[in-house]
Each structure stands twice: as structure tokens, then as C-alpha cells.
Amino acid sequence: MQIPRLHPDTVEEVRQRADIYDVVSEYVVLRKRGKDYVGLCPFHDEKSPSFTVSPNKQMYYCFGCQAAGNSIKFMMDLQKRSFSEVVLDLARRYQISIQTLAPEQRQELERQISLREQLHQVLALSAQFYQHALKNSGGALEYLRSKRKLSDEIIQQFGLGYAPAGWETLYRYLVEDKRYPVQLVEKAGLIKPRKEGSGYYDVFRDRIMIPIRDIMGRVIAFGGRTMGDEQPKYLNSPETELFSKGKNLFGLDAAKNGISQFDSVVVVEGYFDAIALHAAGINNAVASLGTALSIEQVKLALRYTESKQLVLNFDADKAGTSAAERAIGEIADLAYRGEVQLKILNIPDGKDADEYLHTHTSEEYKQLLTQAPLWLDWQIQQTIKDKDLKQATDYQQASQQIVKLLKNIVNPDTRTYYITYCAEILSLGNAQLVPLRIENLVTQIASLFTAPTKNPINRISTPSINKDTSGASKPATTSVLEKAEALLLRIFLHCPGQRQHIVDIIDKHDLQFSYSHHRFLWQKILRVLEEVSDDYDYNVVSKLQDACLEYPEETVSVSHMFHLTPITKTDILRSPQVIQTAVAYIEIAMCEKRMQYYKQLWQEIDPQVEPERHDYYYQVYYEEKMKLRELEKQRQFSILDL
């Protein structure tokens, strides 16, 4: 149903009273610049502020996307709402009486706009009810003062309350005493109909009540926390007309000024973590609402910080780590592009922020924030956590996971830094291995973007890329490299006497399989060898086939290697020569990829600006080129002749 047309006098008064700075500053961090204010545009992504607000003209303008208008236009574009809806909201905010073109339409207008307004009223009244109940319940108030160590000032600031234990206490207060329609109270998420019989019961009972407010400070929902170990410990309001868990953040109304002041935002998991931080003077903290942190929530918080720095302070336990990884997954693209400076804080001893501040000062917590690692460093440490990098399987898993992290880094300098950093980790303190590990990482990263294909002159070149059934990149046709890798694996399977030699040579040369199905089979081989304690004479093939049964899709592309044909049997007869040639082809492929990578870096650098880096990359490119020539000489015959 459409909202009746508003009287021009109402619209004009809203235009005059709704100050542009007042309205815009609720959503954008504005900095004084001369007579005007500037900030980051909320209508498009940008790193340098191009959004200008002019109080004198009562207008805004973005030099980046050309968005422009007054207070009403700003709210319409930002909230995707109609002209009449925005005018009505602003009229209520500035206490302007609402008139329609026809007096008889007033009742229809009030009915149309009443739902959201009445929901706000019901929730605000419920918050007052819970606050009053807290003052009259010794146990709940003592819990907040003693267990949570909160002052009366903080309790009042966040509007904390208590839901009595009775099943119909709030229901009777709102429906029977205050005469609100039962359907309205249900839509506010405060009561539920009984499954058996008639009547309703309170959603929240015998819980500490934490109001959840929108950016303007209006109560839109509640979080309820038990005072013991009853499950669930936390209970949130359901999704309503006013409340969406994935689009709101607890405490943002109280934190927006602090976020602007500190130029960063701290996101914690629990309500009491955020409240404890505010109580300690760290008033740039917000909390997620029981779901994985969404991209909408992140962008909402980042509106108030120019540096776009966001610190995730989730619990250090398994659940907290999983929550942090899910959050990273949501915003990794922003982080890779540098649109958010994401850091991860895990408090020592697995404590949350609330627990930590019971025994430490706010300055100590601020020091932890300062020392918190960037998300990529944290991810790398999580990757190698609980892995023994001296074991082949663990090393290979860690290396592959690290490559997946590094491949998306856009900035070449940053990528080079992390490749070196990870190479040092994988070298386990052996400085002589670092260059080799760097080469290995570069090769693996390059292989995710390019892969060789069959060529008439037996050279390894770059093909078009398709997707195989495992989702990894794979050339459309069989290449010399694919044949070389397959030969090496087939000899391992059918020549027990060569297995130790193949493992040693792969380890010595730090060889990597470029094809996903070959990597899959090699991983399973290493796992089987671990299970049989490196007994190379054991019936590896039978055990390997059993291990592959769990992965039918991946096994399809390698199943042919378990069987010999008259042609492949000849490869077994001359296995030493075949191994040497196959290894040479694999090394040539890796070397060519490294050459391509270093050549690209060398060509991207201006020798006039960075002569040392320019010379360095040329030198390593030239060294790879010389190494390639040596490898070419080691091939005893063409792999295509096999």
C-alpha cells in the first residue's frame, strides 16, 4: 500500500530542519576542511576521501562517483527507500508534525507507517521494563557487579536489564497492562505462541538482557544471557522488521565516535567483551551477533575509520579460531586488495577480552592490539600449527596451503616479502635451504596461473587452462610434463626397488607435481608410506588403492597408473634412464616458471627508481636461464619417445 502524499509544508520543514552534516555524519566519518567536510564516499569503494559535505549549501557531492543531493536524497540513496518514507523518518527525528494533502487520509497514513514505529515503541518500553526488573532483582544486579565487574554507570550506559523467570511476565505487562496488540508484540520477537493450547509465553526468561541498538541508538532487538551454565547461554531476538543479525553490530552506536578517534575498529565475539572494553576506555569495540561476521557488517563498521583498520579479537579456542577463519573468508578479497587492514588478536592463555581485563589493564590490552599480527601472518601460523615440517606429508600440506594464501597477493613487493618469509619458515632454520624453498614456492604459485601443454618442438609452453573434476587447473591436452610426472609415479608403483630412490630424488630436488591428479596420488603415496613405516617392499599398491576408494572422482584420473600395458612395461625395464629424463623435464618446467616469474618482476621495476631491485631480479632471472640450459643437457632422450 502506498503512503499518502505528504503536504508540501511538511516536506519543506523537513528540508529546512534536517541538517546535512547532522544526517550524513551518522553514516560517514567527516573531517573538517575549510568551510566544508570531507570523508569516504558511502556509495562507492574508495581509499582517498572524495565525498564533500557543505553545511552552507546543505548539499553533498562526491568527486569520485558524482553522487549529489540534500539530506533527503542522501537517505534515499543510502537506505534504498522512497521519498515519502525518508521524509517521514526525518520528520519523526526532528519532531515535525506530519500533514497529508487530505485530512481524511491521516488515519490511513498512520496505519501505513505504524508498524516500524510501534515496534520501536514496544522494544523501547520492553528495555525500560527489563531495566526496572534489574533494579529489583538482587541476584541479577549482583551478577553484573561482582561476576562481570561492571559499574552502575556502564550498566546504565548500555541499558542492561533482567528478564524475570515467569513465563508470561512481559506478556502480561505489554498486552494486558499496556494494551499493545499481541500480534505486534510477537512481531517484535518478544513472545511466542504456545505449541499446545492457546496463549503466549515470553521468549526471554531469567536472563540478563542486553539491548541491541541501531546506529541511531534505538532498540531493535535483545540478547539474553543466562547467569549460570544453562544452554543456550546466549539467546538473540529472531529476525524482525527492524533486526537482521547479518546487517547490524552490537555497540556500534556507542563505538562510532571511538572508531573515528582511534581510526580503527575492534570486533569481538561476545556482548560482554565489547561492554568490558568500553568500560576500560577502549570505546572503539563492537561485537558480532552470534553469526559469522558478514561483509555487510564489516563495511558498516569501516565507515567510521579512514585507515580501514579492523582487528578481530575472537576467542583462541577451536570455535573462536573457526569463527576468525570464516570471517577472513568473508573479507579476504577486501584484504588482498588493501581495502581493509585486517589484523587478528588471540589473547594469551585462550582468554576473551572480558576475562583478560579482569586481571590486566587497558594499556596492556592496547599493547596486544598494537602487536596483533596481520591476518596473513596469522593464517600462515595457523597453517603450520601442529604440523611436523620434517615429515614429508605435513611439509607438503603446509606448503600447498601457504601457496593458496600467497597466490592472491596483488602487490608484487608484498608477495615477494611473504614468499621469503614462508621460505624461511619451511627451511626450519637452515639458511642454505631458503633459496631452494623460495624457488619451490615461486614455482607452485606460477603453476596455479600457467601450466605447460604439448608443443610440436617438444618445449614446455603455456596453454589455455580448463578445470578438472577436482576444481584445480589442468591443461586441455596431455603435455610432455604430464607424461613425465605420470612416468615417475608409474615407476614408483610398479618398481619397488626404485621407490626409495624416487622419494629421495623428489626430496633432494624439492620437486612438485604440477597436475592436481598427480599431486593427489603423491599425497596418498606419502600417507601410505607413513602408515607402513617407510617399508618400500610392502604391498604399497594394494594399500594405496584402498586409500583412493574414499575419493572416487579424483581416482578416475589416476586409476590407469595402477595397471601396466605392453608399452608401459618397457618403461619399467629401463627405469633408471626414464627416472632421470622425467626428473629433468619436471625440473625444466619448474625452472621455466621461475624464469617467467622473475622476468615479470624484473620488467615491472623502473631501473631509474629502484636500480638495486632491478639488477637483483635480472640476476636471478639470468641464473635461472643458465640453469635451464644445464637441465636441457641432462635429458637423455625426449619424453615423447617413451
Secondary structure by P-SEA (a helix, b strand, c coil): cccccccaaaaaaaaacccaaaaaaaccccccccccccccccccccccccbbbbccccccccccccccccaaaaaaaaccccaaaaaaaaaaaabbbbbcccccaaaaaaaaaaaaaaaaaaaaaaaaaaaaaaaacaaaaaaaaccccccaaaaaaabbbbbcccccaaaaaccccccccaaaaaaacccccccccccccccccccbbbbbbccccccccbbbbbcccccccbbbbccccccccccccccccccaaaaaaacbbbbbccaaaaaaaaaaccccbbbcccccccaaaaaaaaccccccbbbbbccccaaaaaaaaaaaaacaaaaaacccbbbbbbcccccccccccccccaaaaaaaaaacccaaaaaaaaaacccccccaaaaaaaaaaaaaaacccccaaaaaaaaaaaaaaaacccccaaaaaaaaaaaaaaaaccccccccccbbbbcbbbbccccccccccccaaaaaaaaaaaaaaccccaaaaaaaaaaaaccccccaaaaaaaaaaaaaaaaaccccccaaaaaaaaaacccccccccccccccccaaaaaaaaaaaaaaaaaaaaaaaaaaaaaaaaaaaaaaaccccccaaaaaaaaaaaaaaaaaaaaaaaacccccccc
